[in-house]
Amino acid sequence: MNPGLKFSVQTLGCKLNFSESSSIAKQFEEAGYARVDIGEAPDILLINTCSVTENADKKCRGLIRKARIDNADLYVVVTGCYAQLKPKEISNMPGVNLVLGASEKFNVIDHIEKNYRGKTRVISSPIKNVTEFIPSYSIGDRTRSFLKVQDGCDYFCTFCTIPLARGLSRSSSVETCVNQAREIAAKGVKEVVLTGVNIGDFGAGRDEKFIDLIRELDKVDGIERFRISSIEPNLLSNEIIDFVATSNKFMPHFHIPLQSGSDRILELMKRKYKTELFKQRVEKIKSVLPNACIGVDVITGFPDETEHDFKLTLDFLNDLNVSYLHVFTYSERANTRASRSENSVPVHIRRERSRELQELSGKMKRAFYTTYKDKNYQVLFEKSEGGVIEGFTPNYIRVAISGDREYENKLITVKLKSLDIDDVMKAEVCNLQMEPAT
């Protein structure tokens, strides 16, 4: 086949998927394929899917349908979590040419070249055979890179398909991660987000821990900022929190999954903590990092969640000093224990509870943002558009100023001025000699 063919990659879901998509795209480019946007008539479209919720599956199906309408000759490859969980379902979709499971997606070039324009094929190994850790990181946005440090999960929460889609927990080594961070720094990237399925489990089975990793990454020259993506509360140790508090590179920003403020529901979910431990983690963070941004994952409408359980969640969150919520409406996922429950919550109640939590999240975020009005912060600015450029403070406040490319990928001290209707802090550039807030 002609290696000059054009390809496009579309990524659905999490930061981990974006890191892997970038590595897969690099394989295409090294093999001589030309990367284009999906609207530029690619010959090959690779969709890296998510399957956390039913809505994630719908996004994949919709993307395939639209892409084929726009380009009837398109060769469509589907990989990622949805492809591992439901390969036959995807292969039966009109327009899908190749379905690759978790173990096969990093050999996509070989599979395409063997199958290009052939009959639809599904190539997917049983998830129990997926044991290798494949390092990857995202490149393309010069400001930020997602560095994959861990994959898979051993927890088997009753609502979650990730162990079925990605396998058991496995991780990179400290040495490999440090070397990749240096590669990222050499490309001019200034911020690295550490990502994985359960990153606090880094080093399990080896004589390394997550705290060892972040201590070594803190020494990497050229990277100005590190952020820790979602980390389980039972794995977020005081040692990790204290280290972030003393580091100049690890940002005061934590994202911690709660899922429910009811201990009864947490037990049904098979989570590995109670609300008291979660509260202790938040209090510890705020005691050493009072300006820290703390995000929280919450699931509404889990089977057997009563009005009382939901009120416990609302009350618990209202009493926590956190900054925003990621709210997920529970959806039944095949082959999970929760999906077999006979005590399902009606969908309209799930949605109403989600709406209430979304409103609470908006209030939390606005209160957090306005706390820092008229204060000076360093912001790492990203891409400009229409004379406006946005970026984030160390504690993850989204900031916008008037400006163009002169501010891209630069750390600039600004004064936060006012919150707009899109929950973005308007700011103005300070005298560059001014010290940022701590």
N, C-alpha and C positions, 0 to 999 in steps of 0.2 A: 504494500500500500504506500501511498505517497506521504512521506513524513511532513510535507509542507501543508497538510490539512490544518484548518483552523479549529480551535477548541474554546469552549467556555465552561467555567465552573460556577455552579450556584450552590451556596451553602445555607442550610437551614439549621436553626438551633443554636447550640452553645459555643462558647469560646474554644472549647476543645475541638469541635468540628472545624472551626476556622483555621486552627493551627494545622490540622491534618489536611484540609483542602489546599493550603498553601504548599505543603510538601508534595502533594499529588500533582499540583500544577507545575511545580518545578520539574518533576519527572517528564511531563509532557514537553516542556520547553527544551530540556536537555536532549530529548529524542527528536527535536526538530519541528515540533508542532508550534503554530503561532497562536498566542492567546488573544482573544477578542472578547468584547462585551456580548451579552446574549442577543442584543439588538443588531449586531453586525454580521448576521448570517453565518454562524459557526457551522462547521461540518459535524462536530461532535459536541454534545452537551453532557457534562457529568454533574449529577445532582447528589450532593452529600447530605443525607437526610437525618432528621431527628425523629424520635417517636415517644417523647415524654408524655404527650397528650394526644387525644384523637384529633385535635385541631392541627397538630404538627403533621399528622398523616394527610389531612385534607390539603394542607399547603403544598405537599409534594405532588399530590394528584392534580391539583389545579395548575401547578407550574408545568407539569408534563403536557397537559391538555393545551395550555396557551402556547407553549413552545412549538408544538407540532402544528398548530393552526398557523403560526407565523412562518414556519419553515417545514414543509411537508417532507423534505429529504433529510431532516436532522437524524443523526444517530444518537440515541439516548442511552446513557449509562446511569444506573441508579445504585448508590452504595450507602453506607452509613447504618444507623440503628434500625430504621424502618426496613431496610433491605435484609438485615440479618434476621429480624423477627418475622417478617411476612414476605419472603422472597417469591412465593408462588402467586400471592395476591398482586404483587407489583408486576410480575412477568405477564400477567393476564391483562394488564392495562394496554389499550391500543397505543402503539408508538414506542414502547419500551423495547430496546434491543438487547440489553445486557444488564444483569443484576449481579452485583458482587457483594459477598458477605464481609464480615469484619476481618477475616484472615486474608482475604483476596484483594482488598481495595488498594493496598500498596504495591500490587503487581498489575495495576490497571493497564499499562501499556501493552504488556504481553498478552493479556486477555483480549484487548481490543484488536490487536493485530492478527490474532488467531481467529477472530470471530467477525471482523468487520463486514457488514452487509449480509451476514449469515442469518440463520434462524435465531429467534430469541433464545438466549441461554441464561440459566441460573447457575452460578458458581459460588457455592457457600458451604463452608465446613461447619460441623457442629460446634457450638460455642465452647464446649468443654475442651476442644482442641486448640482454642485461641489462647496461647500462653505467652507469646513473645511481646515484649514492649518495643514499639516502633517510635523512636524519637521524632519530634517535629516541632516546628514553630512557624508562625505566620509572618510573612513579609509582603509588603505592598503599600501599607500605610507607614510612612517614614516616622510618624510620631510614636506609634505603639506596636508592640509585638506580643502575641500570645504564645508563651513557651509551655509546651506540654511536658509535665514532669511525672505524671502518673496516669494510669488507665484502669478501668474495671473497678469492681466493688465486691466485697465479701459480705455486705450487710443484709441483703435480701429483705429490705423493708417490704411490707405486704402490698404496697401500692405501686411498686417500682419495677420496671422491666430492664433497668440498666445492666444488672448482672447477666440477664438473658441475651442482651444485645451486644455487650462488650466483654463479657467474661469476668473472671475473678481479678482481684487487685494485683497489679504489678506496676513497677515504676522504673524510672531511669536511675542512673547513679549520680552522685554529687559531681563527680568529675565530668561526666558527659554534659550535665546541665550547665556547669560553669563554662565549658568550652563553647556550648551553643550560645550562651549569653555574650561571650566575647565576639562570636561571629555576628550576632545581632548588633552589637555596639559598633562593629566595623562598618556596618551598613548605614550608620547615622541615626539609628533608632534611639530614642531617649527614654522610653518607658517600656517595661516588660511586665506583663501580667502572667503570673504563674497559674497554670490551669491543669485540670484533670477531672476525674470523676469523684475521687475522694482523696484530695491532695494531702490531707493530714495523715494519711496512711502511707505516705512516701517512705520507702526504705524497708517496708515490712518484709521479713524473711532475710534481711541483710543487716549488717552492723552499721546502719545509717538511719537517721531520723530526719523529719522535716526541719527541725531546728538546726541540724547540721547543714542542711542545704541552704537555708536563708542566711546563715552566718557566712558561708563561702560566697554566695552571690553578692552579698553586701560589699565585698572587696573588689568586684569587677569594675575596672575603669571604663568610662564612657557611657554607662547607663546611669541616668540621673534619678530614675524612679523605678521602684518595684511595687507591684500590688499583688496581694494574695486574693485569689478568687475564692469562691464559696468553700468554707471549711467547717466540718462538723463540730458542734460545741464540745463534745466529749474528747475531741482531738486538739482543740484549741487550748493549749496549756498556758498556765501563767508564765512559763518560761518564754513561750513564743510572744505573748503580749508584751512582756517586759523588754524583749529584744527589739520589737518594733518601736517601742517607746523611746529607745536610746539610739536607734538607727537614723542616719541622715538620708537614707535611700528608700527604706520601706515606708510606704505612706500610711498615715493614720486612717485607714479605711478597711473595714472588715465586713464580710457578708456571711451571715451565719443562718443555716436553715433551722427554723423552729418547727414548722408544719402545723402544730396545734398548741394552744395554751391550756389544753385539758390533759392531765396526766393519764386519764383513762383512755383517751384517744391515742396518745403517744404509745401506750402499751399495745393497743390494737394494731397500730402501725409497725410495731416491733422496732421502735426507735431506741437508741442506746443511752438515753438520758431522761431526766424529769425536768419539769419547768424550773425547779429550784436551781439546778445546775446551770441552766440557760441564764437565769437571772444573775447568778454569780459571775458568769463570764462577762455579761454586759457591764455589771458594776465594776469589775476589775479593769476592763478597758477604759471606762470613764474615769477611774481613779488615777490612772497614769497618763491617759491621753484624753483630757476633757473635751478637746475639739474634734475627736474622732468621729467619722461618719460610720454608722452601723446600719447595714441593710439586713432584712429578715425575710426568709421564705415562709409562706403560709399556704396551706391547702384547706379549702373550704368544701364542705359537703362529703367528707369521707364517710363511708358506710357506718351507720349507727351514731353519727354525730347528732346529738339532740340540741334543742334550743339552749339548754343549760350548758352543754359543752361549748357551743358557739359563744355564749355570753362570757364564759370563763376565758376564752381566747381573746375576746374584745377587751375585757377588763385587764387581762395580763399584759396585752400590748399597750394599752393606755397608760399603764404604770411603768412601762419600760422606757428608758431614755435612748430610743433608737431613732433613726433618721428617715427611713422609708421602708416599704414592704414590696416584695414581689408576691403577688397573689395568684394562686393557681386554683382553678375550679376543678375539683376531682372528676376524672373520667375513668371509666372502667378500662383496664388494660388486660388483654388476654394472658392467661397463664400466671396471673398474680393471685395470691390468696384473697386479697380484698375484693376482687371481682366476683368471687364465689359467695360473697355475703348476701344473706336474704334481707338485710336491713338497709337497703339503699335509700339515700336521701333523694326526694323528687328533684328533678333538674331545675325547676323554677325556684326552689328554695336554695339550691346550690348557687345559682346565679345571683339571687338577692343577697345572700351572705357575702359573695365575692364583691358585689357592688358596695356594701357597707365597708368592707375592708379597704377597697380602693379609695373610698372617700377618706378613711382614716389615714391611709398612706399619704394622700395629697396634703392633708393638714400637717402631718409629721414633717414632710419634706419642706413645706413652706415655712414652718416654724424653725426648722434647722437652718435653712438658707438665710432667713431674715435675722437670725442671731448674729450673723457676721457682716451685716450692713455697715458700711463706712469703715471697714477694716481693710488692711492691705494684705494681699496674698500673691504669691508667685503662681502663675498659671502657665501650663504647657499647652500652647495653642496648636490647633490641628489645621485642617484645610479651610481656606476662606471661600466665601460664596456671596456674591452680590454686595461686596463691600463690608461684609460682616464676617468675623472669624470667632470661633468658639474653642474653648478648652476647659480644663479642669484644675481646680485648686488641689493641693495635696489631700485635703479631706473631701474630695469628690463633689464639690459644688460646680455645676456647669455654669460657665461664664461666657458672656459675649461682649465684644468691643467692636467699634468701627475700625476696620483695617483690612489689608489685603495680604499678599504673599510675603511681605516683609516680616510678618510675625509668625509664619508657619514654622512649626517644629522648634520654636524658641520659648524659653522660660522668661516671662515678662512679669514684672511687679505691677499689679493693678489695685485700684480701690474699688470695692464692691459698692454699688450705688442703689439699685432697686430691682425688685423682682417683677418680671413681665408675666403676661398671661400664660405663657408656655413654660412657666417654672424655670426660667433661665435668669441668672443674675446679670443685669446690665452693669458694666464697669467702665472705668476710664484708666488709661495708662498713667502710672505715676512717674515722677522723676526716678530714673533708673538707679539713683543712689539710695533711694529709700529702702529701709529694711522691711521685709515681709513679716506678717504676723506669724507667730509660732503656734 
